[in-house]
Amino acid sequence: MYLTDEQDMIRKLARDIAKEKIAPHAKHVDETGEFPWENIKVLAKNGLFGIHVPEEYGGTGADMVSHVLVIEEVAAACASTSVALSTQALAIAPFLIGANEEQKVRYVTPLARGEVLGSFGITEPGAGSDVSGLRTTACRDRAGYVLNGRKIFITNAGESEIYVIVARTSEHRTRGVSLFIVEKGTPGLFFGKKEDKMGIRGSATREVMLEDVWVPEENLLGGEGNGFKILMEVFNETRPVVGAQALGIAKGAFEYALQYVKERKQFGKRIFDFQMVQAMLSDMAMQIEASRLLVYKAAQMIDRNDKEVAPYSSMAKCYASDTAMKVTTDAVQLLGGYGYIKEYPVERMMRDAKITQIYEGTNQIQRLIIAKHLLEDKKLQLS
Ligand SMILES: Cc1cc2nc3c(=O)[nH]c(=O)nc-3n(C[C@H](O)[C@H](O)[C@H](O)COP(=O)(O)OP(=O)(O)OC[C@H]3O[C@@H](n4cnc5c(N)ncnc54)[C@H](O)[C@@H]3O)c2cc1C
């Protein structure tokens, strides 16, 4: 795809940093589960945290295409680090969509500069795919609200300073949903232990408990009852970002496997020379390129403020993450026994790929969204 000079420059910057500063620590981050603060500092120093955030709120002011390019490059080196970046985008998005000027200046600026991390608390024990089933409550009290409930699987929780919490202000399934800003250190806000995960092991995933957490009225984001609508708009913007993460993981595994099959010999030849291996590599290359086009297309639609982006964001996320799972599994296969050994990075990449099919809406949910648009006979721009 054609990239502008600015997009190309940002990609090169991200690629250089990812290869030189981030990739060398990826194995360590995976093995120890240490939160990759050093990588985060490097990305923040180079202005890569707020790529898609306007300059007046501390960002770089670049477009969404530039943002997905950065995520792709970082994910190819270390998926755990890319999750910190993509979650920051998830935390910033509700502010850019629904916050007032004062909230944007106060909260987006430090997030966009990477000075602090943010988290978005949506999921609950009884509300995963069905967000409208959430039970966390926010009740009016003393010129503010009191929040009670429990959020699970919250990325960056414990490490983040700023939390956007989705809570119920009335019983209406969608119009009773509101968003609240809760700062770390607020009395009654507690974190669970770090979850022991299959992949993205450096990323911190914890429960967030809210026990009589009082926040002032100013911490209501986007007005009472508007939370569900904002949430859906947020997902339209963040699903291509998860698609880019999946694309990066697939690219990282493919590049490693390609190099390997060109060097490894069996039956007196490079394994690259076997046609069955070539067919696998060609399929992998095609699927990666198709994912890339879908991710960039959704990003371009966001840049154009195209209101029909929802099914394309779902396609980008769903196809790229299915591709990441397939390509990383095939990369392990192409390395034979070595692929199954932790010394080689494709094993880590295969574990890291799996989450991209699950979070930000599972891939079944993405297929439901695409089908809903087909049912409504909305004109999909399929060319
Ligand atoms: C590492 C990690 C990080 C995460 N980070 C965050 C975060 O930062 N913030 C946050 O709020 N959440 C986060 N999540 C939660 C994540 O978004 C949810 O786990 C996900 O949306 C699925 O919800 P669930 O786990 O409750 O699964 P369920 O909704 O219980 O789904 C279980 C299975 O049923 C299928 N299913 C459910 N409904 C349907 C349907 N209608 N049709 C077909 N199939 C269906 C699903 O696709 C899935 O296969 C994270 C999760 C993980 C594991």
The ligand as a Tripos MOL2 file, in Angstrom:
@<TRIPOS>MOLECULE
LIG
   53    58     1     0     0
SMALL
NO_CHARGES

@<TRIPOS>ATOM
      1 C1         -5.0360  -11.1950   28.5200 C.3       1 LIG1
      2 C2         -6.3720  -10.5200   28.5330 C.ar      1 LIG1
      3 C3         -6.4290   -9.1360   28.5340 C.ar      1 LIG1
      4 C4         -7.6730   -8.4840   28.5710 C.ar      1 LIG1
      5 N1         -7.7210   -7.1160   28.6910 N.ar      1 LIG1
      6 C5         -8.9130   -6.5080   28.9600 C.ar      1 LIG1
      7 C6         -8.9740   -5.1170   29.2950 C.ar      1 LIG1
      8 O1         -7.9530   -4.4150   29.3190 O.2       1 LIG1
      9 N2        -10.1830   -4.5950   29.5980 N.ar      1 LIG1
     10 C7        -11.3250   -5.3310   29.6000 C.ar      1 LIG1
     11 O2        -12.3660   -4.7860   29.9030 O.2       1 LIG1
     12 N3        -11.2930   -6.6430   29.2510 N.ar      1 LIG1
     13 C8        -10.1260   -7.2510   28.9520 C.ar      1 LIG1
     14 N4        -10.0840   -8.5980   28.6440 N.ar      1 LIG1
     15 C9        -11.3290   -9.3580   28.5860 C.3       1 LIG1
     16 C10       -11.6930   -9.8110   27.1840 C.3       1 LIG1
     17 O3        -12.0730   -8.7270   26.3760 O.3       1 LIG1
     18 C11       -12.7960  -10.8810   27.3280 C.3       1 LIG1
     19 O4        -12.1690  -12.0320   27.9160 O.3       1 LIG1
     20 C12       -13.4600  -11.2350   26.0220 C.3       1 LIG1
     21 O5        -14.2480  -10.1610   25.5650 O.3       1 LIG1
     22 C13       -14.3580  -12.4820   26.1320 C.3       1 LIG1
     23 O6        -15.1980  -12.4140   27.2420 O.3       1 LIG1
     24 P1        -15.2690  -13.6950   28.2200 P.3       1 LIG1
     25 O7        -13.8770  -14.0240   28.5890 O.co2     1 LIG1
     26 O8        -16.2160  -13.3920   29.3060 O.co2     1 LIG1
     27 O9        -15.7990  -14.8500   27.3040 O.3       1 LIG1
     28 P2        -17.3590  -15.2420   27.0400 P.3       1 LIG1
     29 O10       -18.1150  -14.0380   26.6380 O.co2     1 LIG1
     30 O11       -17.8540  -16.0320   28.1970 O.co2     1 LIG1
     31 O12       -17.1980  -16.1850   25.7870 O.3       1 LIG1
     32 C14       -16.8170  -17.5610   25.8880 C.3       1 LIG1
     33 C15       -16.9470  -18.1740   24.4800 C.3       1 LIG1
     34 O13       -18.3070  -18.0720   24.0290 O.3       1 LIG1
     35 C16       -18.3470  -17.4070   22.7890 C.3       1 LIG1
     36 N5        -19.5550  -16.6060   22.6880 N.ar      1 LIG1
     37 C17       -20.0820  -15.7450   23.6210 C.ar      1 LIG1
     38 N6        -21.2010  -15.1670   23.1440 N.ar      1 LIG1
     39 C18       -21.3740  -15.6410   21.8780 C.ar      1 LIG1
     40 C19       -22.3300  -15.4190   20.8610 C.ar      1 LIG1
     41 N7        -23.3540  -14.5670   21.0340 N.pl3     1 LIG1
     42 N8        -22.1950  -16.1000   19.7020 N.ar      1 LIG1
     43 C20       -21.1740  -16.9570   19.4900 C.ar      1 LIG1
     44 N9        -20.2210  -17.2030   20.4240 N.ar      1 LIG1
     45 C21       -20.3230  -16.5540   21.5980 C.ar      1 LIG1
     46 C22       -17.1090  -16.5060   22.7760 C.3       1 LIG1
     47 O14       -16.7350  -16.1260   21.4640 O.3       1 LIG1
     48 C23       -16.0970  -17.4300   23.4430 C.3       1 LIG1
     49 O15       -15.5590  -18.3230   22.5160 O.3       1 LIG1
     50 C24        -8.8680   -9.2570   28.5540 C.ar      1 LIG1
     51 C25        -8.7820  -10.6420   28.5080 C.ar      1 LIG1
     52 C26        -7.5790  -11.2800   28.5160 C.ar      1 LIG1
     53 C27        -7.5350  -12.7850   28.5400 C.3       1 LIG1
@<TRIPOS>BOND
     1     1     2 1
     2     2     3 ar
     3     2    52 ar
     4     3     4 ar
     5     4     5 ar
     6     4    50 ar
     7     5     6 ar
     8     6     7 ar
     9     6    13 1
    10     7     8 2
    11     7     9 ar
    12     9    10 ar
    13    10    11 2
    14    10    12 ar
    15    12    13 ar
    16    13    14 ar
    17    14    15 1
    18    14    50 ar
    19    15    16 1
    20    16    17 1
    21    16    18 1
    22    18    19 1
    23    18    20 1
    24    20    21 1
    25    20    22 1
    26    22    23 1
    27    23    24 1
    28    24    25 2
    29    24    26 1
    30    24    27 1
    31    27    28 1
    32    28    29 2
    33    28    30 1
    34    28    31 1
    35    31    32 1
    36    32    33 1
    37    33    34 1
    38    33    48 1
    39    34    35 1
    40    35    36 1
    41    35    46 1
    42    36    37 ar
    43    36    45 ar
    44    37    38 ar
    45    38    39 ar
    46    39    40 ar
    47    39    45 ar
    48    40    41 1
    49    40    42 ar
    50    42    43 ar
    51    43    44 ar
    52    44    45 ar
    53    46    47 1
    54    46    48 1
    55    48    49 1
    56    50    51 ar
    57    51    52 ar
    58    52    53 1
@<TRIPOS>SUBSTRUCTURE
     1 LIG1         1 GROUP 0 **** ****
